[in-house]
Amino acid sequence: MRRTVLPILSSITATALLLLTSSAAHAGPPGIPTVQVALDELAAIPIAEESYADTYDRRAFIHWARVAGECDAREMVLIRDGQNVETDSLCRAVSGTWVSPYDGGVWTDPQDLDIDHMVPLKQAWVSGAWAWDSAKRKAFANSLDDSQLWAVTDNVNQSKGDKDPAAWKPPLESFYCEYAKSWIDVKYDWGLSMQLSERDALAEMLATC
C-alpha cells in the first residue's frame, strides 16, 4: 500500500484529492473527449502561424509546482498513471509499474519515465501562451484537470521534444487516436492556435479512431 498524504484542502484540486484518496490505480489523464467532440474542437481552433519563437524561455512556465502536501505535479502523475505505486515521505515514487502509452514500454523504475506535456511548453508559447500571465503559464505546465500530463518512456519523450503532430507521432500507431484527441482538447481548452500542417496531421490521426 502506498503512503497516504494528507492534503491541504484549501489549495488542492478535486483531481489531486481523488488521486491521493482513491485506491484505484492507473487512472490515466482525465478529460479526453470523444472523437466527435474532438472533431468539433478541431474545427473551432484558429489556424495561425507560430509566433514569438525567439522569445521563448522554458523558465516562463514554472513546474513542477507543489499540489498537495509534499506532492508536486510530477509525482501526482506518477501516482495516477502507475499501478501499486509506493512513495516515500516526500511523495517521491520509489516503486510501481508504469505502461508508457506512447510506445508500450513497461517500467518499474520511475527514473525511466518522463512526465510529458502533451502540448509542449514551447508549442504552447508559439501558439498564444506568449501573451499569458505567469499564473496561467504555471497552471498550464502543472495541469492535472485535463490530459496535458502523461507518464511516458523518457527517451520517447525526448525524441518528441517540442514537435507538433506534423513532425512527430507516438511510435504506437494504435495510440494515434488518443494522442490526437488529447492534443486537440488541450489546445481548444486553453485557447491556443495551430498551424495548418498541424491540423491536417491531427485529422489524419483521428481517422484511425
C-alpha positions as CSV (number, residue, x, y, z in Angstrom):
1,M,0.0,0.0,0.0
2,R,1.3,3.4,-0.8
3,R,1.6,6.1,1.8
4,T,-1.5,8.3,2.3
5,V,-0.7,12.0,2.1
6,L,-2.9,14.4,4.0
7,P,-3.5,17.4,1.7
8,I,-4.2,21.0,2.5
9,L,-7.8,21.0,1.2
10,S,-7.9,24.8,0.6
11,S,-5.1,24.5,-2.1
12,I,-5.8,21.2,-3.7
13,T,-7.7,20.5,-6.9
14,A,-10.5,17.9,-7.0
15,T,-8.4,15.8,-9.3
16,A,-5.5,15.8,-6.9
17,L,-7.7,14.9,-4.0
18,L,-9.1,11.9,-5.9
19,L,-5.6,10.7,-6.7
20,L,-4.5,10.9,-3.1
21,T,-7.5,9.2,-1.6
22,S,-8.6,6.7,-4.2
23,S,-7.5,3.1,-4.1
24,A,-7.9,2.8,-7.9
25,A,-4.6,2.7,-9.8
26,H,-3.7,3.5,-13.4
27,A,-6.4,6.1,-13.9
28,G,-4.7,7.9,-16.7
29,P,-5.2,11.5,-17.7
30,P,-8.8,12.8,-17.3
31,G,-10.9,14.7,-19.8
32,I,-10.0,13.0,-23.1
33,P,-13.0,13.8,-25.4
34,T,-14.9,11.6,-27.8
35,V,-14.0,11.5,-31.4
36,Q,-17.0,13.7,-32.4
37,V,-16.1,16.3,-29.7
38,A,-12.5,16.3,-30.8
39,L,-13.6,16.9,-34.4
40,D,-15.8,19.8,-33.4
41,E,-13.0,21.2,-31.3
42,L,-10.5,20.8,-34.1
43,A,-12.8,22.8,-36.5
44,A,-13.1,25.6,-33.9
45,I,-9.4,26.0,-33.2
46,P,-8.0,29.0,-35.1
47,I,-5.3,28.5,-37.7
48,A,-2.3,30.7,-37.4
49,E,1.4,30.6,-38.0
50,E,3.6,30.3,-34.9
51,S,5.0,33.5,-33.4
52,Y,7.4,34.8,-30.8
53,A,9.5,31.6,-31.0
54,D,12.7,33.7,-30.5
55,T,11.4,35.0,-27.1
56,Y,10.6,31.5,-25.7
57,D,12.1,30.7,-22.3
58,R,11.2,27.4,-20.6
59,R,11.6,29.2,-17.2
60,A,8.4,31.2,-18.1
61,F,6.4,28.0,-17.3
62,I,7.0,27.2,-13.6
63,H,7.0,23.5,-13.0
64,W,6.8,21.2,-11.1
65,A,4.5,23.0,-8.7
66,R,3.5,21.7,-5.3
67,V,0.0,20.4,-5.5
68,A,-0.8,18.8,-2.1
69,G,1.4,18.3,1.0
70,E,4.8,17.2,-0.3
71,C,3.4,16.1,-3.7
72,D,4.2,18.1,-6.8
73,A,2.5,17.7,-10.2
74,R,5.1,15.3,-11.5
75,E,4.7,12.9,-8.6
76,M,1.0,13.2,-8.8
77,V,1.1,12.0,-12.4
78,L,3.3,9.0,-11.4
79,I,0.8,8.1,-8.7
80,R,-2.1,8.5,-11.1
81,D,-0.7,6.6,-14.0
82,G,1.1,3.7,-12.2
83,Q,0.0,0.5,-10.6
84,N,0.9,-0.4,-7.0
85,V,2.8,2.9,-6.6
86,E,4.7,3.4,-3.4
87,T,6.0,6.7,-2.3
88,D,8.5,8.0,0.3
89,S,7.9,10.6,2.9
90,L,8.5,13.3,0.3
91,C,5.9,11.9,-2.0
92,R,8.5,10.6,-4.5
93,A,7.5,7.5,-6.3
94,V,10.0,4.7,-5.3
95,S,8.4,1.7,-6.9
96,G,5.4,0.6,-9.0
97,T,4.6,-0.4,-12.5
98,W,4.0,2.0,-15.4
99,V,3.0,1.3,-19.0
100,S,4.0,4.1,-21.4
101,P,1.1,4.7,-23.8
102,Y,3.3,6.2,-26.5
103,D,5.4,3.1,-27.1
104,G,4.0,0.3,-24.8
105,G,7.1,0.2,-22.7
106,V,6.7,-1.3,-19.2
107,W,8.7,0.2,-16.4
108,T,9.2,-0.5,-12.7
109,D,11.8,2.3,-12.0
110,P,10.3,5.8,-12.1
111,Q,13.6,7.1,-13.3
112,D,12.8,5.5,-16.6
113,L,9.9,7.8,-17.0
114,D,9.4,11.4,-18.0
115,I,6.2,13.4,-17.5
116,D,5.4,14.7,-20.9
117,H,3.4,17.9,-21.6
118,M,1.0,16.7,-24.4
119,V,1.3,20.1,-25.9
120,P,4.9,21.0,-25.2
121,L,5.6,24.3,-23.4
122,K,7.3,25.8,-26.5
123,Q,4.4,24.8,-28.7
124,A,2.0,26.5,-26.3
125,W,4.2,29.6,-26.3
126,V,4.3,30.0,-30.1
127,S,0.5,29.2,-30.2
128,G,-0.5,32.0,-27.9
129,A,0.9,31.4,-24.4
130,W,3.4,34.2,-25.1
131,A,0.6,36.5,-24.2
132,W,-0.4,34.8,-20.9
133,D,0.5,36.0,-17.5
134,S,2.8,33.9,-15.3
135,A,-0.1,32.4,-13.3
136,K,-1.8,31.0,-16.4
137,R,1.5,29.6,-17.7
138,K,2.2,27.9,-14.3
139,A,-1.4,26.4,-14.4
140,F,-0.8,25.1,-17.9
141,A,2.5,23.5,-17.0
142,N,1.1,21.7,-14.0
143,S,-2.4,20.9,-15.1
144,L,-3.9,17.8,-13.6
145,D,-7.5,18.6,-14.6
146,D,-7.1,17.7,-18.3
147,S,-5.0,15.4,-20.4
148,Q,-1.9,17.7,-20.6
149,L,0.4,15.5,-18.5
150,W,1.4,11.9,-19.3
151,A,3.9,9.5,-17.8
152,V,5.9,8.1,-20.7
153,T,9.2,6.4,-21.5
154,D,12.0,9.0,-21.1
155,N,13.8,8.6,-24.4
156,V,10.5,8.6,-26.3
157,N,9.6,11.9,-24.7
158,Q,13.0,13.3,-25.5
159,S,12.5,12.3,-29.2
160,K,9.3,14.2,-29.2
161,G,10.8,17.3,-27.8
162,D,8.9,20.4,-28.8
163,K,7.5,18.9,-32.0
164,D,3.8,19.1,-33.1
165,P,2.0,16.1,-34.7
166,A,3.0,17.2,-38.2
167,A,6.7,16.5,-37.2
168,W,6.3,13.7,-34.5
169,K,3.8,11.0,-33.7
170,P,4.0,8.3,-31.0
171,P,5.7,5.1,-32.0
172,L,2.5,3.1,-31.4
173,E,0.1,3.7,-34.2
174,S,-2.7,2.3,-32.0
175,F,-2.3,5.3,-29.8
176,Y,-2.7,7.9,-32.6
177,C,-6.4,8.3,-31.8
178,E,-6.0,9.0,-28.1
179,Y,-3.0,11.2,-28.8
180,A,-4.9,13.4,-31.4
181,K,-7.9,13.7,-29.1
182,S,-5.8,14.8,-26.2
183,W,-3.7,17.3,-28.2
184,I,-6.8,18.9,-29.7
185,D,-8.6,19.1,-26.4
186,V,-5.7,20.7,-24.6
187,K,-5.3,23.3,-27.4
188,Y,-9.0,24.0,-27.5
189,D,-9.5,24.3,-23.8
190,W,-6.5,26.7,-23.4
191,G,-7.4,28.8,-26.3
192,L,-4.3,28.1,-28.4
193,S,-4.0,28.2,-32.1
194,M,-2.4,25.7,-34.5
195,Q,-0.8,25.6,-37.9
196,L,-2.5,24.2,-41.0
197,S,0.0,21.3,-41.2
198,E,-0.7,20.5,-37.5
199,R,-4.4,20.4,-38.1
200,D,-4.1,18.2,-41.1
201,A,-1.8,15.7,-39.2
202,L,-4.3,15.6,-36.3
203,A,-7.2,15.0,-38.7
204,E,-5.3,12.0,-40.2
205,M,-4.7,10.6,-36.7
206,L,-8.4,11.0,-35.8
207,A,-9.2,9.0,-38.9
208,T,-7.6,6.0,-37.2
209,C,-10.1,6.0,-34.4
